């Protein structure tokens, strides 16, 4: 808390903000000084949210993100408070994605455990059904599913690549997964009732 209060300069010139403005203008010495001044403090701050190696990675990523969002930095604000916010957002997004991935994996294994007893989890039975369901999708939707589930791209990365909003991509992925799940269940039900 005291460290956060020390970040507020109360009218004094923000040294890191000045370095950031110079670095954005192309001053490589200012960029080096900014990196040297920010990285240890930012990594130390992030260690309360994540392990040291991830803290260093998020600190580095936050500084890179700050340069890409330099137009959003308000000259009157303090640079370190802004960069801490960017870094905390990166860390919390990573943690949320890890929780989501763990939930998906848990749901998969629960599904497998339910069907292992009846022998229905054999790839020879499920893969043709899945391939049949995937074949009914248009190529853009198939590509989106492959990018997300095979290559591990986040909804944000897919949205940036497609020029869409992240929320639109997340909703589309959710609908595609629900549709595939419904089709797989219907096909599985038909297969059992033959």
N, C-alpha and C positions, 0 to 999 in steps of 0.2 A: 504494500500500500504506500509506504513512504517512497519507494522507488518510483511508483507511478506519479506521486506528487512532485518528485524531483524532475520528472520529464516535462512538467509544465514550467515554462520559462517566465510567465507573467510579464510579457512585454519585452524581455531581453531577446536579442537576436538568437534564433535557433541555429547553432553552428552546423548541425547535421543537415538542416533544411537548406542552408547556404551551400554546403558541399553537394547536396543532391541537385539543386538548381544548376550549379556549375557542371556537374557530371552529365546532366541531361543535355546541356549545351555542347557537350563533347570534350570536356576537360578530363583527360585520362588520369591526371594526378589527383583531382578531386574525387574521381570514382574509386581510386585505390585507397585514399584516405577514408572515404565513406565506408568502404567494405571493411577496412581494418578497424574502424571505430564501432561499426554496428554488429558485426558477426559475433564477437564474444558475448556481448550483452544480450543480443537477441537469442543466441543459442542457450544461454543460461536461463533466460526467461522461459523458453519453450520446454526446458527440461522438467518443469512441473506438469506438463501435459503429455510428454512422450519421452522415450529413451534418447540418450545423447546422440546416437548416430542419426536418428530421425529428426531430432531438434536441429542439428547442423544442416541437414538436407532442407528442412522447411525454412530455416533462416536464409539459406542461399536462394531458394525458390522465391521467398517473399521479396528479397531484394531485386531479383530479376523481374518479378511481377510489378514491383514499384516502378521500374523503368518503363514497362509497357503501359502502365496506368498513370504516367507522370502528369497527364493533363487533369487528373482528378485530385492531385495534391494541392491543398489550399496553402498558399504562402503564409498565411497568418497562423496556421496550425503548427504543432510540433511534429517533426518528421518521425522521431522514434515512436511516438504514440501511434502514428498512422501505420508504420511498418510492423509494429507489434500486432495491430489489428489484422493486417493482411496475413501475418504468419499464424496467428491463432485460428483464423478462418481456414487456412490451408490444413493445419493440424486437425481441426474438428471435422473438416470434410473427409480427410483420410480416415479418421476414426469411424465416422458414419459409414463410409464405404466398406470398411473392414467388418463392421457389424452386419451390414446388409449381405455381404458375401458369406459370412458365417451362417446367417439365417438361411440363405439359399442352399448352402452345402448341407446344413442340418435337415432341411426339408427333403433334399434329395436322398440322404441316407435313411430318413424315416420312411420315405416311399419305398426304397429298396428293401428295408427290413420287413415291411408289410408284405411285399410280393415275393421275397426270397423263399418263404415256406412253401408256396404253391408252384415254385419253379418258373413264375412268369417274368422274372427279371433277366432271363437269358437274352443276350444281345440278339440272337437269331430271331426272337419274337418281337422285341421292341424296336430295333433299328429299322426294319422295313416299315413299321407303322410311322415312326418318326420321319423317315425319308418321304413317305407318302404325304404326310401332313406338310412337311417343308416344301414339297414340290408344288403344292397348291398356292403358296405365297408368291407375290410378285418379287422380282429380283432385288428391288430396293429394300424390301422388308427382310428378305433373307440375308442380304448384306449387312443390314443393321444388327440382326441377331448374331451373325458371325463376328462382327467387330466387337460386340459387347461380351458375348459368352466365350468365344474362342480366343480372341486376342486381348480380352480384358480391358477394353477401352471403356471409360466412364461415359455417362450420358452427356456430360459437358464436352468431352473430346469429340464425340460423335456429332453433337450439335454444332460445334465450331467448324467441323469439317463440312457439314451439310448447310451451314449458314442458317440454322434454325435456333430457336430458344431451347435451353436445357430442359425446361419443364415439358415442352412439346415432345421432345425425344423420350423423356422418362415415361410420359403417358402412353406414347406409341409403343414402347417396349413392354410396358405393363399389359396393354391390350393384346399385343401379339402373343405374349406368354400365356395369357388367359385363354385366348382363342386356340393356341396349340394344345394346351392342357385339356380343354374341352373336347377337341377333336381326338386327341389320344385316348381319352377316357371313353368316348363314344365308340371308337374303333376297337378298343380293348373289350368293351362290353359286347359288341357284335361278334368278336372272335370267340369269346367265352360261350355265347349262346348259339353257336353253330352246331 
